[in-house]
Amino acid sequence: MKLMSSPASPFGRKVKMTILMKNLKDKVEILTVDATKGDATLNAANPMGRIPVLVTDDGSAIHDSHVICEYLDHIGTGPALFPRNSDRWDTLTRASLADGIIEAALLKVYEGRYRPENMKVQSWVDRLDAKIDTSLAMLEKAPPMWKDAPDYGHLTLAAALGYLDFRHGGTWRKTYPKLVAWLDTFAKAVPGYEASKPPMA
Ligand SMILES: N[C@@H](CCC(=O)N[C@@H](CS)C(=O)NCC(=O)O)C(=O)O
């Protein structure tokens, strides 16, 4: 199988952690694709032109990161990342919130990268910041611990916090000490967290 991603992509990082947690390292070749430049192979696999995309051995394309992670959970070994019992809804809701944090953080990056200075809308950036802060404040009250092993909700939250470190200077660390401790615990439990870290610019 081939994974189209990029070292900086937080959604790609979710998939890279999943590959390692499900013992699929030897089964997936990781290709670096620059989604921002309009890559024809990427667009053929995902008309949205977004990474990550997994191309399976029979040539089928699977996206987005949630769907890829669930597919890999299905074919790999090791503890289940997507519970089959009633815990599933907590896991998916936690992942959805963490994906929302990533999306807001990514939109802030795109705001800076693509919008000319004189067209910047501060109220929009403030709104994105508020979404991130409100979510982190809620999580800080009771960081989500796992029973036997971290699941898809936990790894998505780790990818979100890692992206705030990577692109937004880790300023969240000053305000959310329990989440800082939570991320340290996660990184110890999941070696794939360090292994999938984006190179610092
Ligand atoms: N919901 C998607 C989001 C994927 C996404 O936004 N990827 C970014 C890179 S991290 C991308 O490809 N951006 C380029 C674009 O939106 O054109 C997922 O979970 O995979």
The ligand as an ORCA input file, in Angstrom:
! r2SCAN-3c Opt
* xyz 0 1
  N     -10.711     15.840      6.852
  C      -9.479     15.580      6.148
  C      -8.621     16.849      6.113
  C      -7.358     16.693      5.279
  C      -6.638     18.017      5.078
  O      -7.203     19.103      5.250
  N      -5.358     17.916      4.691
  C      -4.573     19.108      4.411
  C      -3.101     18.912      4.796
  S      -2.921     18.629      6.522
  C      -4.582     19.361      2.907
  O      -4.451     18.442      2.143
  N      -4.733     20.641      2.515
  C      -4.694     21.043      1.152
  C      -6.023     21.574      0.696
  O      -6.974     21.626      1.501
  O      -6.109     21.933     -0.482
  C      -8.746     14.397      6.804
  O      -9.035     14.086      7.977
  O      -7.938     13.716      6.136
*
